[in-house]
Amino acid sequence: MEQINYDDIQLPKKVSDILEYDLWSLQHVAAGMVRTVVNPVKFSAFTSIFIHQGSAEADINLLTHKIQGPCIVNINAGDIVLPREISDDFDASFAVLSRRMTDALVGLMKDSSIFTVIHTHPVVEIDENDVVALARLYDDIQALSTDSTLLFPFETALFTLASYFFRYSSKYYEKFRREIAPSVQNRTTDRFIQLVQKHFRTERFLEFYAGKLEISPKHLSRTIKSQTGASPVDWINRYIILEAKVMLRSSNLNIQQIADELHFPSQSFFGKYFKKATGMTPKEYRNGLS
């Protein structure tokens, strides 16, 4: 694997410090850096990625997406991403927005549904006529995030972002809203996945989700299996294990605290559950024995 010298790229001393900025940017991230990410990563802030060139395959909230540049990949706060394959010519620019900035954008646009659309369509192909203009946006973000002379840095960044959102979001996202209404089965599957993402920590029984969807557990099971190839229980378990992996590798919580966060009755029960799904104990996974 290619050796990455993190001193050569403009990362803060602690990556977590990125969250202290209203706007943060990293330009021209190459394949080598992305390939160092071998475990699922849970994003703590809205992140927009402009893929200048190259291709990739990544799991976003357990769904596999094929990515071909030039395109934009938007990740909402709370989404979990795992890169799978990265081409050698991969080149991307990242822009991270604080909660304050995203809330202000929503306020200007008077439309919070854009983030719901982004959640279901994180990867957006770009018209070749817009590539230069959208690449310039990420250059502008880089300039704004490092310009200490601005009298109104937050407002300048906000209205710069808003101008691009107003110009391009309708072009690239409205078509998803105007899509022909999906089948009943597709709607059920989408709603089920959204419910699992919201409730998997506390709700693991099929009856809860069937009740929310106002259908029978048998009908829900048959629908999800036919649409995704996995049972509803499989999906719930996948989210639990994915969250556990993120917490084991990316948090300072001990295993008992993680078991509590995920609402397991005991650390022992959590350990058996995790080992059955992964073939290793939580401690072995945390220590990098995967």
C-alpha positions in Angstrom: 0.0 0.0 0.0 1.3 3.5 -0.8 2.8 5.3 2.1 1.1 8.6 2.9 2.9 11.4 4.6 0.1 13.4 6.3 2.4 16.3 6.9 2.2 16.9 3.1 -1.5 17.6 3.1 -3.4 20.4 4.9 -5.0 18.4 7.8 -5.4 20.0 11.2 -3.2 18.6 14.0 -6.3 16.5 15.1 -8.7 15.5 12.4 -11.6 16.1 14.9 -10.6 19.8 14.8 -12.3 20.0 11.4 -15.6 20.1 13.2 -14.7 23.4 14.8 -14.7 25.1 11.4 -17.9 26.4 9.7 -16.2 25.5 6.4 -13.2 23.3 5.7 -11.7 22.1 2.5 -9.1 19.6 1.3 -8.1 19.7 -2.4 -6.9 17.0 -4.7 -7.1 13.9 -2.5 -5.4 11.0 -4.4 -6.1 7.3 -4.4 -3.3 6.5 -1.9 -4.9 8.5 0.9 -8.4 7.1 0.4 -7.0 3.5 0.3 -5.7 4.0 3.9 -9.4 4.0 5.0 -10.0 0.3 5.6 -12.8 0.5 8.2 -16.2 2.1 8.1 -16.2 5.9 8.8 -19.2 7.7 10.4 -19.3 11.2 9.1 -20.0 13.9 11.8 -20.7 16.7 9.4 -22.2 17.3 5.9 -19.4 16.6 3.4 -19.5 17.3 -0.3 -16.9 15.5 -2.5 -16.1 16.6 -6.0 -14.6 13.7 -8.0 -12.4 15.4 -10.6 -11.4 12.1 -12.3 -11.1 8.4 -11.7 -13.5 5.8 -10.4 -14.4 4.2 -7.1 -16.8 1.9 -5.4 -18.0 2.6 -1.9 -20.6 1.5 0.6 -22.7 4.4 1.8 -25.0 3.3 4.6 -24.5 -0.3 3.5 -25.6 0.3 -0.1 -22.9 -0.1 -2.7 -22.4 2.9 -5.1 -20.3 2.9 -8.3 -18.7 6.3 -8.7 -17.3 7.7 -11.9 -15.7 11.1 -12.2 -16.5 13.8 -12.8 -19.3 13.7 -10.3 -20.3 14.9 -6.8 -20.8 12.7 -3.8 -22.7 14.3 -0.9 -22.6 12.7 2.5 -25.0 13.7 5.3 -23.9 13.9 8.9 -24.5 10.4 10.5 -23.9 8.5 7.2 -21.4 5.6 7.3 -19.0 5.2 4.4 -16.5 2.5 3.5 -14.4 2.8 0.3 -14.0 -0.5 -1.6 -12.1 0.1 -4.8 -10.2 3.2 -5.9 -8.7 3.7 -9.3 -5.1 4.9 -9.6 -6.1 8.1 -11.3 -8.6 9.1 -8.5 -8.6 12.8 -7.7 -11.1 14.4 -5.4 -11.7 17.6 -3.4 -13.6 17.6 -0.1 -15.7 20.4 1.5 -17.0 20.0 5.1 -19.8 22.2 6.4 -20.7 22.7 10.0 -24.2 22.2 11.4 -24.5 25.9 11.7 -23.6 26.4 8.0 -26.0 23.6 6.8 -28.8 24.9 8.9 -28.3 28.4 7.5 -28.3 27.0 4.0 -31.6 25.2 4.6 -33.0 28.5 6.0 -32.0 30.4 2.8 -33.4 27.7 0.6 -36.5 27.3 2.7 -36.3 23.6 1.8 -34.9 20.9 4.1 -36.0 18.1 1.8 -32.8 18.6 -0.2 -31.0 16.6 2.4 -33.6 13.8 2.2 -33.0 13.6 -1.6 -29.2 13.6 -1.0 -29.7 10.7 1.4 -31.3 8.6 -1.2 -29.2 9.9 -4.1 -25.7 10.6 -2.7 -23.9 10.3 -6.1 -24.8 12.8 -8.8 -23.4 12.7 -12.3 -22.4 16.1 -13.7 -23.2 17.5 -17.1 -19.9 18.1 -18.9 -20.9 21.7 -19.4 -21.0 22.3 -15.6 -17.7 20.6 -14.7 -15.6 23.7 -14.8 -18.1 25.8 -12.8 -18.6 23.2 -10.1 -14.9 22.6 -9.8 -14.5 26.3 -9.3 -16.9 26.0 -6.3 -14.5 23.8 -4.5 -11.6 26.2 -5.3 -13.8 29.0 -3.8 -14.4 27.0 -0.7 -10.7 26.4 -0.3 -10.0 30.1 -0.7 -12.8 31.2 1.7 -11.8 28.7 4.4 -8.2 30.0 4.5 -8.9 33.8 4.0 -8.3 35.5 7.4 -8.9 39.0 5.9 -12.7 38.6 5.4 -14.8 40.9 7.6 -17.8 38.6 7.4 -16.4 35.1 6.8 -19.5 33.1 7.7 -21.8 35.3 5.6 -19.4 35.3 2.7 -19.1 31.5 2.7 -22.9 31.1 3.2 -24.0 33.2 0.3 -21.3 31.7 -2.0 -22.5 28.2 -1.2 -26.1 29.4 -1.6 -25.6 30.8 -5.0 -24.3 27.4 -6.3 -27.1 25.5 -4.5 -29.8 27.8 -6.1 -28.2 27.4 -9.5 -27.4 23.7 -9.5 -29.4 21.9 -6.9 -32.7 22.3 -8.9 -31.0 21.1 -12.0 -29.5 17.9 -10.4 -32.0 17.1 -7.6 -35.4 18.2 -8.8 -35.4 15.4 -11.3 -35.3 12.9 -8.4 -38.4 14.6 -6.9 -40.2 14.5 -10.1 -39.4 10.8 -10.8 -42.4 8.7 -11.5 -43.8 7.4 -8.2 -41.9 4.3 -7.3 -43.7 1.0 -6.9 -45.3 0.2 -3.6 -42.6 -2.4 -2.9 -39.8 0.2 -3.5 -41.5 2.7 -1.3 -41.8 0.1 1.5 -38.2 -0.8 1.1 -37.0 2.8 1.2 -39.1 3.6 4.3 -38.0 0.4 6.0 -34.3 1.3 5.5 -34.9 4.8 6.8 -36.6 3.5 9.9 -33.8 1.0 10.5 -31.2 3.8 10.3 -33.2 5.8 12.8 -34.2 3.0 15.3 -31.7 0.1 15.0 -30.0 0.9 18.3 -33.2 0.3 20.3 -35.6 -1.6 18.0 -34.6 -5.1 16.7 -37.9 -6.8 16.3 -39.7 -7.1 13.0 -43.0 -6.2 14.6 -41.9 -2.7 15.4 -41.0 -1.9 11.8 -44.1 -3.6 10.4 -46.2 -1.6 12.7 -44.6 1.7 11.6 -45.2 0.7 8.0 -48.8 -0.5 8.8 -48.2 -3.9 7.1 -47.9 -7.4 8.5 -44.4 -8.7 9.5 -44.8 -11.5 7.0 -45.5 -9.1 4.2 -42.6 -6.9 5.2 -40.2 -9.8 5.3 -41.3 -11.0 1.9 -41.1 -7.5 0.3 -37.6 -6.6 1.7 -36.2 -10.0 0.8 -37.5 -9.8 -2.8 -36.2 -6.2 -3.2 -32.8 -6.4 -1.6 -31.9 -10.1 -1.4 -31.6 -9.8 2.4 -34.2 -10.2 5.1 -35.3 -7.3 7.3 -33.5 -9.0 10.3 -30.3 -9.1 8.2 -30.6 -5.4 7.6 -31.1 -4.6 11.2 -28.1 -6.8 12.2 -25.9 -5.2 9.5 -26.6 -1.7 10.9 -25.9 -2.8 14.5 -22.6 -4.5 13.5 -21.6 -1.5 11.3 -22.2 0.9 14.2 -20.4 -1.4 16.6 -17.3 -1.5 14.3 -17.3 2.3 14.0 -17.5 2.7 17.7 -14.8 0.1 18.4 -12.3 1.7 16.0 -13.3 5.4 16.3 -14.3 6.1 19.8 -12.8 6.0 23.3 -15.8 4.1 24.8 -14.9 0.8 26.4 -16.7 -2.3 25.3 -19.2 -2.2 28.2 -20.1 1.4 27.2 -20.5 0.4 23.6 -22.8 -2.5 24.6 -24.8 0.0 26.6 -25.0 2.5 23.8 -26.3 -0.2 21.5 -28.8 -1.3 24.1 -27.4 -4.8 24.7 -28.5 -6.4 28.0 -24.8 -7.1 28.9 -21.3 -6.9 27.6 -21.2 -10.7 27.4 -24.3 -10.8 25.2 -22.8 -8.0 22.9 -19.6 -10.0 22.6 -21.4 -13.2 21.6 -23.5 -11.3 19.1 -20.5 -9.5 17.6 -18.4 -12.7 17.3 -21.3 -14.6 15.7 -21.5 -11.9 13.0 -17.8 -11.2 12.4 -15.9 -14.2 13.7 -14.0 -12.3 16.3 -14.6 -10.7 19.6 -15.0 -6.9 20.0 -11.6 -6.7 21.7 -10.0 -8.6 18.8 -11.6 -6.2 16.3 -10.6 -3.2 18.3 -7.0 -4.4 18.4 -6.9 -4.7 14.6 -7.0 -8.4 14.3 -9.4 -8.2 11.3 
